[in-house]
Amino acid sequence: MSLSFTWTAQGVDEAVSMIEKVIANINNNVNEVFQTIGHQILSAIQAKAPVKTGYLRDHVTLQQQTGQLTLTSEAPYSIYVEFGTYKMAPRAFFFSSIEPFIPEITRMLTNSFMI
């Protein structure tokens, strides 16, 4: 005489499919927010960058990947301009341009997730 027990979970495939759709929707919302605000931040940084030759201003880049926005100042002397040196006062242009956008990014992300 043998004993047997079977446990069947139904609806798992449907649940996984729904979760994948939610994740895709979140990624799309984040990407739309970053697309919208990223160029505004880039313009703000470039507008605030001190200009002698224009190299610093012209070498701020924007890259966007899924769920990620990266702004980079590629001029090798960017850090010295931003934070200063013992011979030169700081001329903040990078982080001080990003900071005012943080509440707006938070608001836009929050609103994009409202159902």
C-alpha positions as MATLAB code, in Angstrom:
seq = 'MSLSFTWTAQGVDEAVSMIEKVIANINNNVNEVFQTIGHQILSAIQAKAPVKTGYLRDHVTLQQQTGQLTLTSEAPYSIYVEFGTYKMAPRAFFFSSIEPFIPEITRMLTNSFMI';
ca = [
       0.000    0.000    0.000;
       1.440    3.414   -0.940;
       0.581    6.965    0.030;
       0.707    9.944   -2.247;
       0.253   13.703   -1.925;
       0.119   16.177   -4.784;
       0.232   19.934   -4.429;
      -0.587   22.032   -7.454;
      -0.131   25.776   -7.628;
      -2.348   27.344  -10.241;
      -1.995   30.778  -11.731;
       1.778   31.033  -11.248;
       2.435   31.674  -14.939;
      -0.208   34.396  -15.008;
       1.221   36.009  -11.878;
       4.735   35.993  -13.339;
       3.397   37.548  -16.537;
       1.631   40.296  -14.584;
       4.768   41.033  -12.547;
       6.845   41.285  -15.734;
       4.319   43.759  -17.168;
       4.492   45.874  -13.997;
       8.306   45.897  -14.144;
       8.240   46.905  -17.822;
       5.767   49.676  -16.998;
       7.977   50.962  -14.175;
      11.028   50.952  -16.467;
       9.084   52.856  -19.129;
       7.896   55.445  -16.601;
      11.400   55.959  -15.210;
      12.855   56.246  -18.707;
      10.232   58.818  -19.716;
      10.968   60.904  -16.636;
      14.723   60.714  -17.245;
      14.231   61.562  -20.926;
      12.169   64.611  -20.018;
      14.329   65.961  -17.226;
      17.773   64.803  -18.411;
      18.092   67.363  -21.180;
      16.861   70.120  -18.871;
      19.578   69.267  -16.357;
      22.208   69.087  -19.100;
      21.200   72.546  -20.330;
      21.325   73.932  -16.787;
      24.834   72.549  -16.230;
      26.065   73.898  -19.553;
      24.518   77.303  -18.870;
      26.224   77.533  -15.469;
      29.637   76.222  -16.583;
      32.302   78.924  -16.550;
      33.439   79.650  -20.093;
      36.939   80.581  -21.118;
      37.355   78.357  -24.167;
      34.003   76.522  -24.020;
      35.684   73.141  -23.553;
      34.208   72.578  -20.088;
      30.701   73.526  -21.220;
      30.901   71.482  -24.418;
      32.137   68.324  -22.703;
      29.234   67.662  -20.371;
      27.467   64.531  -21.584;
      24.192   62.800  -20.933;
      23.704   59.034  -21.153;
      20.501   57.200  -20.464;
      20.034   53.493  -19.989;
      17.080   51.612  -18.570;
      16.479   53.035  -15.119;
      19.641   55.130  -15.141;
      20.563   58.692  -16.050;
      24.252   59.629  -16.100;
      25.591   63.146  -16.477;
      29.351   63.458  -16.834;
      31.704   66.400  -17.091;
      34.528   64.968  -19.171;
      36.930   67.907  -18.979;
      39.896   66.675  -16.933;
      39.896   69.850  -14.842;
      36.160   69.753  -13.989;
      36.727   68.750  -10.383;
      39.058   71.703   -9.803;
      36.537   74.161  -11.207;
      33.673   72.590   -9.220;
      35.449   72.374   -5.856;
      38.322   74.818   -6.241;
      41.938   74.461   -5.221;
      44.092   76.177   -2.651;
      44.843   78.800   -5.329;
      41.380   79.081   -6.867;
      37.907   79.505   -5.384;
      35.260   76.955   -6.376;
      33.043   77.849   -9.303;
      30.324   75.260   -8.740;
      28.491   74.452  -11.951;
      27.785   70.716  -11.895;
      26.192   69.506   -8.651;
      24.625   72.873   -7.912;
      22.799   72.613  -11.252;
      21.524   69.106  -10.532;
      20.293   69.700   -6.997;
      17.292   71.936   -7.868;
      15.915   69.177  -10.130;
      15.788   66.493   -7.420;
      12.342   67.490   -6.070;
      10.980   67.639   -9.620;
      12.383   64.197  -10.467;
      10.866   62.805   -7.266;
       7.497   64.412   -8.047;
       7.498   63.169  -11.643;
       8.430   59.614  -10.636;
       5.811   59.581   -7.892;
       3.117   60.850  -10.266;
       4.077   58.346  -12.950;
       3.422   55.457  -10.542;
      -0.017   56.646   -9.466;
      -2.726   54.291  -10.648;
];
